[in-house]
């Protein structure tokens, strides 16, 4: 929990380890609420009998901030998230449609270019407004 709060990894031994064993919290770079600091101090209490059980930890007020929210507040937050989600879905559809349109334009341009190039080659081979020559070989 202390590492999750932003402290350095706990030492395996040494002076810092002994300080923690004596119930002194290591330096935590983040500003934490007094309630959470008290919980951390109780959790590292040198006397195991004074440490909270798992059930007590789950019910501790520092960890119940989201459980305190009313159903109405949670409903409001859920609706806000749904709204954000719908906006993002609309943006995604627009981006997909724009991409598909760009690909279609590129394919159309390729087809037009290919067709006009092929027609130009035929025109150059036969000559403009001229009939093809017909060769007959009679034996």
PyMOL commands that place a pseudoatom at each C-alpha (Angstrom):
pseudoatom trace, name=CA, resn=UNK, resi=1, chain=A, elem=C, hetatm=0, pos=[0.000, 0.000, 0.000]
pseudoatom trace, name=CA, resn=UNK, resi=2, chain=A, elem=C, hetatm=0, pos=[2.884, 2.338, 0.777]
pseudoatom trace, name=CA, resn=UNK, resi=3, chain=A, elem=C, hetatm=0, pos=[4.460, 1.652, -2.629]
pseudoatom trace, name=CA, resn=UNK, resi=4, chain=A, elem=C, hetatm=0, pos=[1.098, 2.319, -4.298]
pseudoatom trace, name=CA, resn=UNK, resi=5, chain=A, elem=C, hetatm=0, pos=[1.045, 5.679, -2.500]
pseudoatom trace, name=CA, resn=UNK, resi=6, chain=A, elem=C, hetatm=0, pos=[4.271, 6.612, -4.299]
pseudoatom trace, name=CA, resn=UNK, resi=7, chain=A, elem=C, hetatm=0, pos=[6.985, 5.588, -1.839]
pseudoatom trace, name=CA, resn=UNK, resi=8, chain=A, elem=C, hetatm=0, pos=[10.146, 3.826, -2.938]
pseudoatom trace, name=CA, resn=UNK, resi=9, chain=A, elem=C, hetatm=0, pos=[10.168, 0.018, -2.816]
pseudoatom trace, name=CA, resn=UNK, resi=10, chain=A, elem=C, hetatm=0, pos=[10.397, -1.257, 0.731]
pseudoatom trace, name=CA, resn=UNK, resi=11, chain=A, elem=C, hetatm=0, pos=[13.897, -2.265, 1.847]
pseudoatom trace, name=CA, resn=UNK, resi=12, chain=A, elem=C, hetatm=0, pos=[14.705, -5.930, 2.470]
pseudoatom trace, name=CA, resn=UNK, resi=13, chain=A, elem=C, hetatm=0, pos=[16.992, -5.080, 5.396]
pseudoatom trace, name=CA, resn=UNK, resi=14, chain=A, elem=C, hetatm=0, pos=[19.068, -2.257, 6.848]
pseudoatom trace, name=CA, resn=UNK, resi=15, chain=A, elem=C, hetatm=0, pos=[18.245, 0.823, 8.906]
pseudoatom trace, name=CA, resn=UNK, resi=16, chain=A, elem=C, hetatm=0, pos=[15.147, 1.741, 6.888]
pseudoatom trace, name=CA, resn=UNK, resi=17, chain=A, elem=C, hetatm=0, pos=[13.768, -1.764, 7.359]
pseudoatom trace, name=CA, resn=UNK, resi=18, chain=A, elem=C, hetatm=0, pos=[14.257, -1.521, 11.120]
pseudoatom trace, name=CA, resn=UNK, resi=19, chain=A, elem=C, hetatm=0, pos=[12.551, 1.877, 11.198]
pseudoatom trace, name=CA, resn=UNK, resi=20, chain=A, elem=C, hetatm=0, pos=[9.527, 0.443, 9.407]
pseudoatom trace, name=CA, resn=UNK, resi=21, chain=A, elem=C, hetatm=0, pos=[9.500, -2.502, 11.823]
pseudoatom trace, name=CA, resn=UNK, resi=22, chain=A, elem=C, hetatm=0, pos=[9.379, 0.044, 14.664]
pseudoatom trace, name=CA, resn=UNK, resi=23, chain=A, elem=C, hetatm=0, pos=[6.270, 1.625, 13.111]
pseudoatom trace, name=CA, resn=UNK, resi=24, chain=A, elem=C, hetatm=0, pos=[7.805, 4.632, 11.340]
pseudoatom trace, name=CA, resn=UNK, resi=25, chain=A, elem=C, hetatm=0, pos=[6.452, 5.357, 7.868]
pseudoatom trace, name=CA, resn=UNK, resi=26, chain=A, elem=C, hetatm=0, pos=[8.970, 5.878, 5.059]
pseudoatom trace, name=CA, resn=UNK, resi=27, chain=A, elem=C, hetatm=0, pos=[8.849, 9.180, 3.179]
pseudoatom trace, name=CA, resn=UNK, resi=28, chain=A, elem=C, hetatm=0, pos=[5.953, 9.336, 0.743]
pseudoatom trace, name=CA, resn=UNK, resi=29, chain=A, elem=C, hetatm=0, pos=[6.295, 11.974, -2.011]
pseudoatom trace, name=CA, resn=UNK, resi=30, chain=A, elem=C, hetatm=0, pos=[2.526, 12.389, -2.475]
pseudoatom trace, name=CA, resn=UNK, resi=31, chain=A, elem=C, hetatm=0, pos=[0.295, 14.378, -0.179]
pseudoatom trace, name=CA, resn=UNK, resi=32, chain=A, elem=C, hetatm=0, pos=[-2.068, 11.886, 1.448]
pseudoatom trace, name=CA, resn=UNK, resi=33, chain=A, elem=C, hetatm=0, pos=[-5.110, 12.493, 3.585]
pseudoatom trace, name=CA, resn=UNK, resi=34, chain=A, elem=C, hetatm=0, pos=[-4.646, 12.214, 7.321]
pseudoatom trace, name=CA, resn=UNK, resi=35, chain=A, elem=C, hetatm=0, pos=[-7.131, 9.349, 7.330]
pseudoatom trace, name=CA, resn=UNK, resi=36, chain=A, elem=C, hetatm=0, pos=[-4.985, 7.345, 4.894]
pseudoatom trace, name=CA, resn=UNK, resi=37, chain=A, elem=C, hetatm=0, pos=[-1.769, 8.164, 6.774]
pseudoatom trace, name=CA, resn=UNK, resi=38, chain=A, elem=C, hetatm=0, pos=[-3.374, 6.940, 9.998]
pseudoatom trace, name=CA, resn=UNK, resi=39, chain=A, elem=C, hetatm=0, pos=[-4.400, 3.724, 8.245]
pseudoatom trace, name=CA, resn=UNK, resi=40, chain=A, elem=C, hetatm=0, pos=[-0.835, 3.148, 7.007]
pseudoatom trace, name=CA, resn=UNK, resi=41, chain=A, elem=C, hetatm=0, pos=[0.579, 3.754, 10.493]
pseudoatom trace, name=CA, resn=UNK, resi=42, chain=A, elem=C, hetatm=0, pos=[-1.861, 1.264, 12.004]
pseudoatom trace, name=CA, resn=UNK, resi=43, chain=A, elem=C, hetatm=0, pos=[-0.964, -1.289, 9.317]
pseudoatom trace, name=CA, resn=UNK, resi=44, chain=A, elem=C, hetatm=0, pos=[2.762, -1.182, 10.175]
pseudoatom trace, name=CA, resn=UNK, resi=45, chain=A, elem=C, hetatm=0, pos=[2.233, -1.237, 13.937]
pseudoatom trace, name=CA, resn=UNK, resi=46, chain=A, elem=C, hetatm=0, pos=[4.959, -3.404, 15.567]
pseudoatom trace, name=CA, resn=UNK, resi=47, chain=A, elem=C, hetatm=0, pos=[2.316, -5.184, 17.672]
pseudoatom trace, name=CA, resn=UNK, resi=48, chain=A, elem=C, hetatm=0, pos=[0.429, -7.642, 15.415]
pseudoatom trace, name=CA, resn=UNK, resi=49, chain=A, elem=C, hetatm=0, pos=[-2.581, -7.524, 17.736]
pseudoatom trace, name=CA, resn=UNK, resi=50, chain=A, elem=C, hetatm=0, pos=[-2.994, -3.801, 17.050]
pseudoatom trace, name=CA, resn=UNK, resi=51, chain=A, elem=C, hetatm=0, pos=[-2.879, -4.210, 13.264]
pseudoatom trace, name=CA, resn=UNK, resi=52, chain=A, elem=C, hetatm=0, pos=[-6.267, -4.233, 11.525]
pseudoatom trace, name=CA, resn=UNK, resi=53, chain=A, elem=C, hetatm=0, pos=[-7.716, -7.422, 10.079]
pseudoatom trace, name=CA, resn=UNK, resi=54, chain=A, elem=C, hetatm=0, pos=[-8.620, -7.714, 6.404]
pseudoatom trace, name=CA, resn=UNK, resi=55, chain=A, elem=C, hetatm=0, pos=[-12.280, -7.117, 7.249]
pseudoatom trace, name=CA, resn=UNK, resi=56, chain=A, elem=C, hetatm=0, pos=[-11.373, -3.990, 9.220]
pseudoatom trace, name=CA, resn=UNK, resi=57, chain=A, elem=C, hetatm=0, pos=[-9.249, -2.731, 6.312]
pseudoatom trace, name=CA, resn=UNK, resi=58, chain=A, elem=C, hetatm=0, pos=[-12.103, -3.161, 3.853]
pseudoatom trace, name=CA, resn=UNK, resi=59, chain=A, elem=C, hetatm=0, pos=[-14.408, -1.214, 6.155]
pseudoatom trace, name=CA, resn=UNK, resi=60, chain=A, elem=C, hetatm=0, pos=[-11.893, 1.557, 6.923]
pseudoatom trace, name=CA, resn=UNK, resi=61, chain=A, elem=C, hetatm=0, pos=[-13.158, 5.036, 6.063]
pseudoatom trace, name=CA, resn=UNK, resi=62, chain=A, elem=C, hetatm=0, pos=[-10.045, 5.897, 4.016]
pseudoatom trace, name=CA, resn=UNK, resi=63, chain=A, elem=C, hetatm=0, pos=[-10.898, 3.113, 1.586]
pseudoatom trace, name=CA, resn=UNK, resi=64, chain=A, elem=C, hetatm=0, pos=[-14.651, 3.729, 1.456]
pseudoatom trace, name=CA, resn=UNK, resi=65, chain=A, elem=C, hetatm=0, pos=[-14.666, 7.034, -0.429]
pseudoatom trace, name=CA, resn=UNK, resi=66, chain=A, elem=C, hetatm=0, pos=[-16.434, 5.540, -3.459]
pseudoatom trace, name=CA, resn=UNK, resi=67, chain=A, elem=C, hetatm=0, pos=[-18.850, 3.574, -1.303]
pseudoatom trace, name=CA, resn=UNK, resi=68, chain=A, elem=C, hetatm=0, pos=[-19.959, 6.820, 0.345]
pseudoatom trace, name=CA, resn=UNK, resi=69, chain=A, elem=C, hetatm=0, pos=[-21.298, 8.173, -2.905]
pseudoatom trace, name=CA, resn=UNK, resi=70, chain=A, elem=C, hetatm=0, pos=[-25.038, 8.151, -3.166]
pseudoatom trace, name=CA, resn=UNK, resi=71, chain=A, elem=C, hetatm=0, pos=[-26.856, 6.157, -5.795]
pseudoatom trace, name=CA, resn=UNK, resi=72, chain=A, elem=C, hetatm=0, pos=[-27.898, 9.426, -7.431]
pseudoatom trace, name=CA, resn=UNK, resi=73, chain=A, elem=C, hetatm=0, pos=[-24.294, 10.648, -7.664]
pseudoatom trace, name=CA, resn=UNK, resi=74, chain=A, elem=C, hetatm=0, pos=[-23.221, 7.326, -9.171]
pseudoatom trace, name=CA, resn=UNK, resi=75, chain=A, elem=C, hetatm=0, pos=[-26.109, 7.517, -11.658]
pseudoatom trace, name=CA, resn=UNK, resi=76, chain=A, elem=C, hetatm=0, pos=[-25.036, 11.032, -12.683]
pseudoatom trace, name=CA, resn=UNK, resi=77, chain=A, elem=C, hetatm=0, pos=[-21.445, 9.885, -13.195]
pseudoatom trace, name=CA, resn=UNK, resi=78, chain=A, elem=C, hetatm=0, pos=[-22.638, 6.851, -15.169]
pseudoatom trace, name=CA, resn=UNK, resi=79, chain=A, elem=C, hetatm=0, pos=[-24.745, 9.043, -17.458]
pseudoatom trace, name=CA, resn=UNK, resi=80, chain=A, elem=C, hetatm=0, pos=[-21.802, 11.392, -17.986]
pseudoatom trace, name=CA, resn=UNK, resi=81, chain=A, elem=C, hetatm=0, pos=[-19.588, 8.460, -18.952]
pseudoatom trace, name=CA, resn=UNK, resi=82, chain=A, elem=C, hetatm=0, pos=[-22.278, 7.115, -21.308]
pseudoatom trace, name=CA, resn=UNK, resi=83, chain=A, elem=C, hetatm=0, pos=[-22.486, 10.541, -22.948]
pseudoatom trace, name=CA, resn=UNK, resi=84, chain=A, elem=C, hetatm=0, pos=[-18.701, 10.665, -23.397]
pseudoatom trace, name=CA, resn=UNK, resi=85, chain=A, elem=C, hetatm=0, pos=[-18.806, 7.147, -24.814]
pseudoatom trace, name=CA, resn=UNK, resi=86, chain=A, elem=C, hetatm=0, pos=[-21.505, 8.067, -27.348]
pseudoatom trace, name=CA, resn=UNK, resi=87, chain=A, elem=C, hetatm=0, pos=[-19.521, 11.137, -28.461]
pseudoatom trace, name=CA, resn=UNK, resi=88, chain=A, elem=C, hetatm=0, pos=[-16.432, 9.017, -28.956]
pseudoatom trace, name=CA, resn=UNK, resi=89, chain=A, elem=C, hetatm=0, pos=[-18.434, 6.454, -30.940]
pseudoatom trace, name=CA, resn=UNK, resi=90, chain=A, elem=C, hetatm=0, pos=[-19.737, 9.214, -33.229]
pseudoatom trace, name=CA, resn=UNK, resi=91, chain=A, elem=C, hetatm=0, pos=[-16.195, 10.501, -33.774]
pseudoatom trace, name=CA, resn=UNK, resi=92, chain=A, elem=C, hetatm=0, pos=[-15.032, 6.972, -34.530]
pseudoatom trace, name=CA, resn=UNK, resi=93, chain=A, elem=C, hetatm=0, pos=[-17.807, 6.492, -37.120]
pseudoatom trace, name=CA, resn=UNK, resi=94, chain=A, elem=C, hetatm=0, pos=[-16.925, 9.821, -38.756]
pseudoatom trace, name=CA, resn=UNK, resi=95, chain=A, elem=C, hetatm=0, pos=[-13.265, 8.830, -38.931]
pseudoatom trace, name=CA, resn=UNK, resi=96, chain=A, elem=C, hetatm=0, pos=[-14.148, 5.429, -40.396]
pseudoatom trace, name=CA, resn=UNK, resi=97, chain=A, elem=C, hetatm=0, pos=[-16.429, 7.023, -42.991]
pseudoatom trace, name=CA, resn=UNK, resi=98, chain=A, elem=C, hetatm=0, pos=[-13.760, 9.563, -43.938]
pseudoatom trace, name=CA, resn=UNK, resi=99, chain=A, elem=C, hetatm=0, pos=[-11.196, 6.798, -44.310]
pseudoatom trace, name=CA, resn=UNK, resi=100, chain=A, elem=C, hetatm=0, pos=[-13.555, 4.710, -46.459]
pseudoatom trace, name=CA, resn=UNK, resi=101, chain=A, elem=C, hetatm=0, pos=[-14.355, 7.742, -48.647]
pseudoatom trace, name=CA, resn=UNK, resi=102, chain=A, elem=C, hetatm=0, pos=[-10.653, 8.499, -49.109]
pseudoatom trace, name=CA, resn=UNK, resi=103, chain=A, elem=C, hetatm=0, pos=[-9.966, 4.893, -50.092]
pseudoatom trace, name=CA, resn=UNK, resi=104, chain=A, elem=C, hetatm=0, pos=[-12.890, 4.931, -52.533]
pseudoatom trace, name=CA, resn=UNK, resi=105, chain=A, elem=C, hetatm=0, pos=[-11.630, 8.178, -54.087]
pseudoatom trace, name=CA, resn=UNK, resi=106, chain=A, elem=C, hetatm=0, pos=[-8.160, 6.689, -54.443]
pseudoatom trace, name=CA, resn=UNK, resi=107, chain=A, elem=C, hetatm=0, pos=[-9.550, 3.575, -56.153]
pseudoatom trace, name=CA, resn=UNK, resi=108, chain=A, elem=C, hetatm=0, pos=[-11.725, 5.686, -58.481]
pseudoatom trace, name=CA, resn=UNK, resi=109, chain=A, elem=C, hetatm=0, pos=[-8.748, 7.877, -59.386]
pseudoatom trace, name=CA, resn=UNK, resi=110, chain=A, elem=C, hetatm=0, pos=[-6.658, 4.777, -60.101]
pseudoatom trace, name=CA, resn=UNK, resi=111, chain=A, elem=C, hetatm=0, pos=[-9.387, 3.346, -62.362]
pseudoatom trace, name=CA, resn=UNK, resi=112, chain=A, elem=C, hetatm=0, pos=[-9.807, 6.620, -64.274]
pseudoatom trace, name=CA, resn=UNK, resi=113, chain=A, elem=C, hetatm=0, pos=[-6.048, 6.974, -64.696]
pseudoatom trace, name=CA, resn=UNK, resi=114, chain=A, elem=C, hetatm=0, pos=[-5.694, 3.380, -65.885]
pseudoatom trace, name=CA, resn=UNK, resi=115, chain=A, elem=C, hetatm=0, pos=[-8.586, 3.723, -68.352]
pseudoatom trace, name=CA, resn=UNK, resi=116, chain=A, elem=C, hetatm=0, pos=[-7.361, 7.006, -69.836]
pseudoatom trace, name=CA, resn=UNK, resi=117, chain=A, elem=C, hetatm=0, pos=[-3.805, 5.687, -70.147]
pseudoatom trace, name=CA, resn=UNK, resi=118, chain=A, elem=C, hetatm=0, pos=[-5.044, 2.571, -71.961]
pseudoatom trace, name=CA, resn=UNK, resi=119, chain=A, elem=C, hetatm=0, pos=[-7.163, 4.683, -74.333]
pseudoatom trace, name=CA, resn=UNK, resi=120, chain=A, elem=C, hetatm=0, pos=[-4.206, 6.965, -75.065]
pseudoatom trace, name=CA, resn=UNK, resi=121, chain=A, elem=C, hetatm=0, pos=[-2.041, 3.972, -75.955]
pseudoatom trace, name=CA, resn=UNK, resi=122, chain=A, elem=C, hetatm=0, pos=[-4.658, 2.610, -78.360]
pseudoatom trace, name=CA, resn=UNK, resi=123, chain=A, elem=C, hetatm=0, pos=[-5.078, 6.018, -79.948]
pseudoatom trace, name=CA, resn=UNK, resi=124, chain=A, elem=C, hetatm=0, pos=[-1.358, 6.350, -80.407]
pseudoatom trace, name=CA, resn=UNK, resi=125, chain=A, elem=C, hetatm=0, pos=[-1.060, 2.896, -81.921]
pseudoatom trace, name=CA, resn=UNK, resi=126, chain=A, elem=C, hetatm=0, pos=[-3.761, 3.370, -84.535]
pseudoatom trace, name=CA, resn=UNK, resi=127, chain=A, elem=C, hetatm=0, pos=[-3.384, 7.048, -85.193]
pseudoatom trace, name=CA, resn=UNK, resi=128, chain=A, elem=C, hetatm=0, pos=[-5.945, 9.697, -84.680]
pseudoatom trace, name=CA, resn=UNK, resi=129, chain=A, elem=C, hetatm=0, pos=[-9.026, 9.417, -86.929]
pseudoatom trace, name=CA, resn=UNK, resi=130, chain=A, elem=C, hetatm=0, pos=[-7.354, 6.759, -89.033]
pseudoatom trace, name=CA, resn=UNK, resi=131, chain=A, elem=C, hetatm=0, pos=[-8.431, 3.267, -89.791]
pseudoatom trace, name=CA, resn=UNK, resi=132, chain=A, elem=C, hetatm=0, pos=[-6.169, 0.382, -89.034]
pseudoatom trace, name=CA, resn=UNK, resi=133, chain=A, elem=C, hetatm=0, pos=[-4.351, -1.086, -91.973]
pseudoatom trace, name=CA, resn=UNK, resi=134, chain=A, elem=C, hetatm=0, pos=[-5.539, -4.442, -93.141]
pseudoatom trace, name=CA, resn=UNK, resi=135, chain=A, elem=C, hetatm=0, pos=[-2.965, -6.790, -94.591]
pseudoatom trace, name=CA, resn=UNK, resi=136, chain=A, elem=C, hetatm=0, pos=[-4.022, -9.746, -96.639]
pseudoatom trace, name=CA, resn=UNK, resi=137, chain=A, elem=C, hetatm=0, pos=[-1.618, -12.357, -97.638]
pseudoatom trace, name=CA, resn=UNK, resi=138, chain=A, elem=C, hetatm=0, pos=[-2.855, -14.615, -100.399]
pseudoatom trace, name=CA, resn=UNK, resi=139, chain=A, elem=C, hetatm=0, pos=[-0.823, -17.666, -101.350]
for i in range(1, 139): cmd.bond("trace and resi %d" % i, "trace and resi %d" % (i + 1))
show_as sticks, trace
zoom trace
